[in-house]
Amino acid sequence: MPGILLFLWATYASMICKLVTDAEAKTACLMTYFAGHILRHWGIFTPTNHRPWIMRAPWFYETLNQCYREYGLQNVGPVTMRKHRKIQEMARLRDITLPVDLLSGDACQAVWVCIHHKELHKDHRDLNWLITHQALPVRTRRYREGQLGLPSCPWPKCHGATETIEHLLWLCTCAKEVWKRVKQIRKVVTSVS
């Protein structure tokens, strides 16, 4: 899952865990009633006979369970589950790089390190991610999704070529002009001492 989803889920889960385990919280009884079944499986809540709790949690607590399983936090204790930063850290530690076709495991890791390099600006890392996952909203993609009538490039000099990511970045006549100017600027900047 993307980082924002992990952040939101971790914040939500830690808030629920804090409210259930905090004896001073006024909502602890309500949280225990609705989330008790899930939190019992997590090892955070031990039910007692003098407090009611339901066996089937509402959907908004079931999302907690789905994320808990997806991030593999089954062996995490209650102390970790009360702090959203620790939950995020544990989930990121378990995150693995998925293999890319035609690349070995080490080469795949090297590619991902370059794509998501820490010194790149956030916007550039996002662009790299979109390109790598073929998710950049080029005309062919928007055409497939029914958002456009034609998948062709809007530049007249391209003569109706299909706008793919490769076309947008390298083959389009406009892109070629941009790259030519960037090359000229780069020569000027690097030649000045």
C-alpha positions in Angstrom: 0.0 0.0 0.0 1.1 3.6 -0.5 2.6 5.4 2.4 -0.4 7.6 3.0 -2.6 4.6 3.4 -0.2 3.0 5.8 -0.1 6.2 7.8 -3.9 6.5 8.0 -4.3 2.9 8.9 -1.5 3.0 11.5 -3.0 6.1 13.1 -6.5 4.6 13.1 -5.3 1.3 14.6 -3.1 2.9 17.3 -6.0 5.3 18.3 -8.4 2.3 18.7 -5.7 0.3 20.7 -5.1 3.3 22.9 -8.7 3.9 23.6 -9.4 0.2 24.4 -6.4 -0.2 26.7 -6.6 3.2 28.5 -8.5 2.7 31.7 -9.2 6.5 31.9 -10.8 6.8 28.5 -14.5 7.4 28.6 -15.0 5.6 25.3 -13.1 2.4 26.3 -16.3 0.5 27.0 -17.7 1.4 23.6 -14.5 0.6 21.8 -14.2 -2.7 23.6 -17.8 -3.6 22.7 -17.3 -3.1 19.0 -13.6 -3.9 18.5 -13.1 -6.5 21.2 -13.3 -9.5 19.0 -10.6 -8.2 16.6 -8.4 -6.9 19.4 -8.7 -10.2 21.3 -7.2 -12.0 18.3 -4.4 -9.4 18.2 -3.6 -10.1 21.8 -4.3 -6.5 22.9 -7.6 -7.1 24.7 -8.5 -9.9 27.0 -12.3 -10.1 27.4 -13.9 -10.4 30.8 -17.3 -11.8 31.8 -18.6 -8.5 33.3 -18.2 -6.4 30.1 -20.2 -7.1 26.9 -18.5 -7.4 23.4 -19.8 -8.5 20.0 -18.5 -11.4 18.0 -18.9 -9.8 14.6 -17.3 -6.4 14.3 -18.7 -3.6 12.0 -17.1 -3.0 8.6 -14.9 -0.1 9.8 -13.2 -2.4 12.3 -12.9 -5.2 9.8 -10.7 -2.9 7.7 -8.3 -2.9 10.7 -8.2 -6.7 10.5 -7.5 -6.6 6.8 -4.6 -4.2 7.1 -3.3 -6.1 10.1 -3.1 -9.3 8.0 -1.8 -7.5 4.9 1.1 -5.9 6.8 1.9 -9.1 8.7 1.7 -7.7 12.1 0.5 -10.9 13.8 3.5 -11.1 16.2 3.5 -7.5 17.2 2.6 -6.7 20.8 0.2 -4.3 22.4 3.0 -1.7 23.1 3.8 -1.4 19.4 0.1 -1.3 18.3 -0.4 1.7 20.6 2.1 3.8 18.6 1.4 4.6 14.9 5.1 5.3 14.1 6.1 1.9 15.4 3.4 0.2 13.3 4.6 2.0 10.2 8.2 1.1 11.0 7.3 -2.6 11.4 5.3 -2.6 8.2 8.2 -1.0 6.3 10.7 -3.5 7.7 8.5 -6.3 6.3 8.2 -4.5 2.9 10.0 -6.4 0.1 10.9 -5.4 -3.4 8.8 -7.3 -5.9 10.8 -8.8 -8.8 10.7 -7.1 -12.2 10.6 -9.3 -15.3 14.0 -10.0 -16.9 15.9 -8.7 -13.8 17.6 -10.8 -11.1 16.9 -10.1 -7.4 20.0 -7.9 -6.9 19.5 -6.0 -10.2 15.9 -5.4 -9.3 16.9 -3.9 -5.9 19.5 -1.7 -7.6 16.9 -0.4 -10.1 14.5 0.4 -7.3 17.2 2.2 -5.3 17.9 4.4 -8.3 14.2 5.1 -9.1 13.5 6.0 -5.5 16.8 7.6 -4.6 16.7 9.6 -1.4 18.3 12.7 -3.0 15.7 13.0 -5.7 12.9 15.5 -5.2 9.6 13.9 -4.1 7.9 14.9 -7.4 10.7 13.2 -9.4 10.4 10.0 -7.3 6.6 10.1 -7.9 7.1 10.5 -11.6 9.6 7.6 -11.6 7.1 5.4 -9.8 4.3 6.3 -12.2 6.5 5.5 -15.2 7.8 2.2 -13.8 4.3 1.0 -13.0 2.9 2.2 -16.4 0.5 4.4 -14.5 1.3 7.8 -16.1 -2.0 9.2 -17.5 -0.9 9.3 -21.2 -3.5 9.3 -23.9 -3.5 5.5 -24.5 -4.2 4.8 -20.9 -7.0 7.5 -20.8 -8.4 6.1 -24.0 -8.6 2.6 -22.5 -10.4 3.9 -19.5 -12.9 5.7 -21.7 -11.8 9.2 -20.8 -10.7 10.2 -24.3 -12.0 9.6 -27.8 -8.6 9.1 -29.5 -5.2 7.8 -28.1 -3.2 9.9 -30.6 -0.6 12.6 -29.7 -2.1 16.1 -29.9 1.1 17.6 -31.5 0.5 18.1 -35.3 4.1 17.1 -36.2 3.6 13.6 -34.7 1.1 12.8 -37.5 -1.4 11.0 -35.2 1.2 8.7 -33.5 -0.2 6.9 -30.4 0.8 8.6 -27.2 2.5 6.0 -25.0 4.9 6.8 -22.1 7.8 6.1 -24.4 6.3 8.5 -27.1 5.6 11.2 -24.5 9.1 11.2 -23.0 11.3 10.4 -26.1 9.6 10.0 -29.5 7.3 13.0 -29.6 8.5 15.9 -31.7 7.8 18.3 -28.8 9.8 16.0 -26.4 12.7 15.9 -28.8 12.8 19.7 -28.8 12.7 19.9 -25.0 15.5 17.3 -24.7 17.6 19.2 -27.3 17.2 22.4 -25.3 18.0 20.7 -22.1 21.2 19.3 -23.7 22.2 22.8 -24.8 21.5 24.3 -21.3 23.5 21.4 -19.7 26.5 22.2 -22.0 26.4 25.9 -21.1 26.1 25.2 -17.3 28.8 22.5 -17.2 31.2 24.5 -19.4 31.1 27.5 -17.0 33.7 27.2 -14.2 
